[in-house]
């Protein structure tokens, strides 16, 4: 499928998802969808809770932390003892402590950073019982936090923002399970492998060589890893692997799955606060930045690879095909990888480390903007709402009155919480990157020297701090240093933002609505969209420009031209 035809199909399909999936999710979280009540009720009984047991933001946050701690422990344990568990046809032993810790943190935080080759490290039991389970629930956790913040805008004089256990259960049962099941059937029908039979051995009689081909439950894992913007694939080659991404159709399906929920949540937001225009304004800001990043990254990858050109091999008819599947091409590969780095997905169908310097710049900076265009499942919405609150505060200063957003006064507490949530990620990423380039254990990781080696380190820390999971694969990450530092990065990048967001939701829910007046700063028009985009770009640019100047920008300039 051609690049521009793919764009047209994406626009149409995502437009439908925005309207219908967004409306459906609003109904799910409002409790109007109950056809699986016979499953819901036993879950609530076992947890000792239910829809009538509303929680304050503090109780909601405690539930979030308790669940995540238990999930981390169980996931870690399964990987450590997988050699003694069933569904291990390759007889793989237990995973090392540091790698198990990093991987458990990775999947619980919806990052899915992988310092291992899936088919050679994880048993089927670990892939299904630990990693795939977390791909469902970690996604539901992110969306639940976003909905808690939305309730903060929608409610008046309320001490509660919902129930964590109910939100996670409903989103998993009514959205993730049915959609990923249908998508999994389609993916398997296209050739994505789905089996528990173990690897296949193929003997070449003519050459006397036997080849072992890894197989496993990859098809259905692929559906939830993309729908939940997880990105952790069964195979080491991820979605460049023909047994996980066999056709052009599956490649398109993976992009659609990744973008659907983050895009549709803007409609859900508008529906729940009583103004779809408000959600459309957020979607417009997301779409403009996403389109610009797809455009210049695709253009950069349509240029010849400078290293190949320096070797005297120049083909003016194709772009940078190094590290890419010929069945997808350079521009479609750029679209795919930008989609995965503009969300918290991180899956790739081409080697990001082989991109041209400005192509890699596009992937890297997409994460540095906070992954809000459209961002991950839940995390994209609550992060762009944080930026929107900052934009409203700035807008209020410009018109000389107390800023308001959806009738809620944005006062000192709300601005402080929004500022904290916006700055946690940049501070964590820059501090940990500085540590990594300052110690010998960190400098031993990159494959390349110079600015590209720095980019490999910066990309890894940025990816984990944004709970993305993609990588410049030239970095050797499976070391004690990067496993531990990466785990800290992922935990702070996840919960360092979620907790202030929940506190923000609680503060907003307790407020009454102020009627709009002639001086009210509108938040559903083009001016607000532009201001929000400006806030996103300024925060990302001011904090990260010096760092990217040392990496992809100086690398590009070393080739004698900027673009």
N, C-alpha and C positions, 0 to 999 in steps of 0.2 A: 504494500500500500504506500503510495507516494506521501511525501512529507505534508504537503498542503491538504491533501485529501484526509490525512490522519487528523490534522488540526480541525477541519470541518466536522468530521465525525465526533471528535472529542467535544467540540462546542455544543453540538446537538444533544449528545448523550448526557453530558454534564448539566446542560440546561434542564433536561427532564429530571435528572436526579435532584437538582436544586429544588425544583418545585414539589415533586411527589415524595422523594425520600425525605426531604426536609420536613414536609408536612406530617409524614408518617412518624418521624422521630419525635416531633412535638406531641403527637398523640400518645406515643409510648411513654414519654416522661410525665405527661399529664395523667396517666393511669387509665386512658380511654381504650387501650389495646390490652385485652385480657384473655385471648383465646388459648393461652398456655397456663392459665391459672392453676390447673391441676399439677403443674410442675413448680410454679412459683410458690404456692402455699407451703408445701413441705420444706422448701429451702428456707423460707422465713421462719417456720417453726423450729427448724434445726438451729438457726442463728439466734432465735429468741427475739425477733424483731418483726417489723411489718410496715406497710405504707402509713399506718396511723402513728408510728413511732418516729416523729420528726426529730431532727438533730440540729443543735446549734452548730455554728461553724467550727467550734473547738471540738465538739464530739465527732463531727464529720471528719475533721483532720486526724483525730485519734484513731478512728476506725480505718482511715486510709493508711496510717503508719503501721497499725497492728496487722492489717492484712498483708501489707508489703513485706513486713518483717517475717511473717510466717511463710509467705510464698518464697521469699529469698532462701530461707532455711531448707524448705522442702526441695526446692529446685537444686540447691547445692548438694544436698544429701543424695538425691537420685543420681547425679552425675558421678559422685565419688564412689558409689557402690554399684554402678551399672554393670560391672563384670559379674555380679552375683544375681542379676535380675534377668527375667525372660526377654524374649525378642532381641536377641543379640547374636544373629547368625554369623557375624564375623569374629565373634569371641573377643571383642574389644574390652580392655581393662578399664579400671576406674580413671577418671580424669584427674589431673594433678590439682592440688589444693588452690594454687593461685589462679589457674585457668578456670577452675570450677567457680571460684568466687567471682571472677570477672564476668563469666558467662551468666551466672545466676543474677547478678546485678543488672547485666545488660538486658536480659529478657524481662525481668520484673519492671524495669524502668521504661520498657517499650523502645529501647535503643537497638537491640539485636546486633550489637557490635560482635564480630566473630574473630577471635584470635586463633582459629583452628579451621581445619578442613572438615566440613560436616560429615562427609561419607567415610572418612578415615578416623574419626575421633568419637562420634556419638553413636550409641546403639539406637536401634529403632525405639526401644522403650524410652530412652532419654529424649529422642526427637519428638515422640508423641506425648508421653506422660509428663514431661517437664517443659520443653520448649514450646510446643504447639499450644498447650494449655495456657501458658503465660501470654502467648500471642493473642488469645481471646481476651483474657482478663485484664492484662495491662492496657490494652486498647480501651476496654470498658471503663477502667479507672480514669483515664484521661478525659473521656467524654463526660463522665459523671462530675468531675471537677468543673468542667466548662458549664455544664447545666446548673450546678450549684451557684456559679457566678451569675448566670442568666437569671436565676430566681431572685438573686439579690436586686437586680434591676426591676424585675416584674412585681415583686411583693412590696407591701406597704406596712410599716410598723410591725414587722415580723421578727421574732427572735430565732427562727429556724430557716434552713435553706434546703430541706429535703432529708433523705436518708441514704447514706452511702451504700449500704448493702442492697437496698431496693433498687437504686439507680443502676448499680453494676449488674444485678441479676436481670433486670428488665432489658437493658441494652444488649446483654449477651444473648438472652433467649429470643428476643423479638427482632433483632437486627443482625447481629453477627452470625449466629448459627444458620438461619435460613439463607441469607445471602451468600455466605461462604460455601454452603453445601451446594447450592445451584451452580455457583461459579466453579466449584471443584469438579462437578460433573462435566461441565463444558470443557475445562482444561484437560481432563483425562481423555475426553472424546477426541481431542486434538492431538493426543500423543504424549501428554505429560505422564510420566511413569507413576504408578500407584500400586505397590506390592509389598508384601512382607516375606517374599520368597528368598531374599538374600541376593548377593551379587550373581551375575551371569558370567560364565566362562565360555569364551569363543576360541576354538582351536583352528588355526590356519594350517591346513594340511600341506599346502604348497611350500610355505616358508617354515613350517615346524615351530610356529610361535603360538602361545596361548595368551589371550588377552582377557583380563578380568574387568568387567563393566559393572560399576557400582549402580545399585538400584535401591529403591525404598519408597516410603510413603511421601513422595515429593509433591504430587499433584494437589492434594487437598491442603497440605501445608502451604503451598504456594498461594492458594486462594485466600486464606486468613492472613498470611503474612503481608499481602498487599492490601486487602480490605482494611486491616487494622493498622496500616502504615507501620508495620513492624520491620520487614525487610530481611529477616534472617532466613536464608535459604537452606535447603537440604544439602545442596552441593557446594563445593568450594568455589566453583565458577559462577555461582548464583544464577541470575536469569540470563546469562550468556550460554548456559548449559542446554543443549538441545533436548534433553530428557525432562527439563523443567520449563523451558520456554521454546516449544518446538516449531511454532509457526508465527507468521505475521499477525494472525488473529489473536493468538495468546499474548503476544507482545502488546497489542492494543488493549486487550482485556485487562492486563496487569496495570496499565496506566489508568484506565477508567476506574478500576477498583481502588487504586491508591488515592485518586482525587475525589471520589464520589462523596464520602462522608464529610471530609473537611469543607468541601464546597456546600453540601446540603445543610450543614450545621448553621450557616449564615441565615438560611431561610427559617430553620428551627428557632434561631435567636429572634428573628423578626416576628415570627408567629407568637412566641411566648411572651414577648414584651408588648404585643399589640400593634406593631407597625412593621410590615414587611419591608417598607422602604429603608428602615434602619439596617436591616440585614443586607439589603441590596447595596447600600453604601459601603459596607465592609467588604462585600464581594467585589465591588468595583475597584477598591484599593488593592485587593489581592490580585485581581486579574491584570491590572495595569502593570504591576511589578513583575508578575509571572511572565507576561507576554514580552516585556523588555528583556528579561533574563534569558528566555528561550531564544529570542531573536539574536542577541549578540553572542551567545554561546554557540548556537548553530552556525552563525557566520564564522566564528573563530575556528570551529572544527571543519569548516568547508575549505579552509586554507591548507596548503601543503604543510606537512610536518617539517619543521626546520632542521631537525637532525637528519631526516631522510634526504631533504634537499641538499644539505651540506655534503652528503655522500655522493651527490651527483645523480640521484634518482628523483626525477620530477615528473609528475603526472598532472597536467593541468585539468584533466577531466574529472578527477575525484579529489576529495579533500583529504583530511588526515584519517587514514584507515588503519593506522597502527593501533593494535589493541581492540579492534572492533570486529563484530560479526559482519561479513559481507552481505548476509541476508537482510540486515537492518540498515546498513549504510551509515554515513557520518552524521547527517543532519537528524535522522530519526533516532540515532543513538544519543545525540545531544539532547533531544526532546525528552527521551526516556530518563536520562540521568538527571536533567534539571528537575523533572517531575519528582524524582525521588529525593533530591536534596532540598527542594522547596517544600517538601513535606518532611516528616520525621521517619520516612520509610528507609532510605539508604540502600535499597536493592539496586543493582546495576546490571545492564546488559552489555557493557563494554568497560574496558579498564580505564578508570578515571586517571590513573597515574600516567597513562600514555596520551592524555589530551594535550593539545597545544597549551602554552602558558596561559593565554587569556581564556581558553576553554576551561582549564582548571580553575581559573579565577572566577568564572561564572558559577561553577559548582560550589566552590568554597564560600563565596560571598552570599550565595543564596541561603546558606546556613547562618552566616553571621548576622543577617537581618532578623534573626530570631525565629526563622521558619514559620512565617505567618502568611505565606502567599501560595497556597492556602494553609500550609502548616500541617501538623499531624492531627490525628483523630482527637479532638478535644483541645489539645495543646495549641493548635493554630488559632482556634476561636478565642480561648481565654487570653492568649498572649496579644492578639491584635486588639482585644478589648482593653488590655492594659495600655497599649499605645494610644487607643482612642481616648481614654481618660486623660492621658497626658496632653493629647491634642486639644481636648475640650478645655483643659486648664489654660493652655496657651491662648486659645481662642477667647476665653473669658477675660484674660488679661488685656487682650487687644481691644475688646469692646467696653472694658472698664466696669465689669459687674461680676458677681459670684458665678463661677462656671457651673453649668448644670448639664447632665447627660441623662436623657430619658426621664426628665423631671426630678432627678435626684441631684441634690447639691453636692458638688465635688469640693470637699473641704480639706483641711490640712492632713487628716488621717488618711483619706483616700489617696491623696497625691503622694504621700510618703510610701504607702503600700504599693502603689503603682510604680513609683520610682525604684523601689527595692526589687520588685519582680522584674523590671526591665533591665536592671544593672547586674543582677546575680550572674547571669550567663557570661557577659563580657568579662567581668572581674575574674570569675573562675577560670575561663579559657586562657586569658592573658597571663594570669599568675602561674598556672600549671605549665603553659608553654614556656615561660621564662625559666621555670625549674628544669624542664626537660632538656632545654638547650644549654643549660649551665652545668649539668652533671654528666659524668662519663657514661653512666648507664642509659641516659636519655640520648646522648649523641651517638651511641652505638647502634641505635635502631634504624636510621635511614639507610637505604641502599645507595642513594646518590649524595654527592657532596654539593656544596654551594647553595644557591637559592632554592633549587628544587628539593634538596634534602631538608631545608628548613620548611618548605611547603608541606612535605610529607609529615613532619611533626605537627605543624600548625593545623593541618587538615584533620589529623587524628584527634587532637585535643578538642578542636572545634566540633567535630562530628559527635564525639561522645558527650560533650557539654550540652549539645543541643538534642541529645537523645535521637540522633540520626542513624548512625551505624555504618555509613559508607566510609571508604578509605582510599587514600593513595597507597596502593598495595605494596609499594616499595619499602614501607616501614615494617620492620620485624617487631610485631606487637606481642608475641607470646614469650615475654620475659617477665620476671617478677616485678621489675620496675613498671613496665607499661600495663601489666595486669592490675596492679594495685592502684597506680595513679589514675588509670582509666576508670576503675570502679568508683573511686572518689569523685572523679569528674562527672560520671553519670548520675550518681546519687545527688550531688549538689545541683546539677543541671535539672533534675526532675523535681525533687522535693523543695529545693531552695526557691522555686517559683510557685509550686502548687500551694504551699502553706500561706504565703502572702496573698495569693489569689483567693483562697477560701476565706481568709480574714477580710479581704475586700468585699467578698460576697456577703459576709455577715454584717459588715458595716453598712452596706447599701440596703440590705433587706430591712434594717431597723429604721430607715429613714422614711418619711412621708414624701409624697409627690408634690412638687411645686408646680402650680399651673403655669403654662407658658405665657409669655408676655411679648410685647413688641420688641423688647431688647434681648430676648432669648436667642442664644447662638444655635442656629439650626444644625442638626447632625445627620441630615438625610439628603444633603445636596452636594453639588460638585465641589464647593469650597471646602467642606468638611473632608471629602475624599482626598482632595489635594493636600490639606493640612495633615491628615493622617499619614499619607505617603511621605510627606516631608519629615515628619517625626521619625518614622521608621528608618528612612535613609540617613538622617542626621545622626541618630543614636548609633546605628551600625557603622556609618562612615567615620565619625569622630573617634570611636573606640578602636576600630580595627584597621583603619587606613595605614598607620605606621607599620603594622604587622604584615599586611599584604604587600606593602611596598618592598619589604625585604624578601618576599617570596616570588609570587607569580609576576608581579609588575617588573621587578628588576631582571627576572629571567627573560621576560619578553623583550625588554630593552636591550638585553645582551645580544639579541639576534638582529639588532640594527633597525628595528622599527617597532612602533607601539602596537599596531594591530595588523 
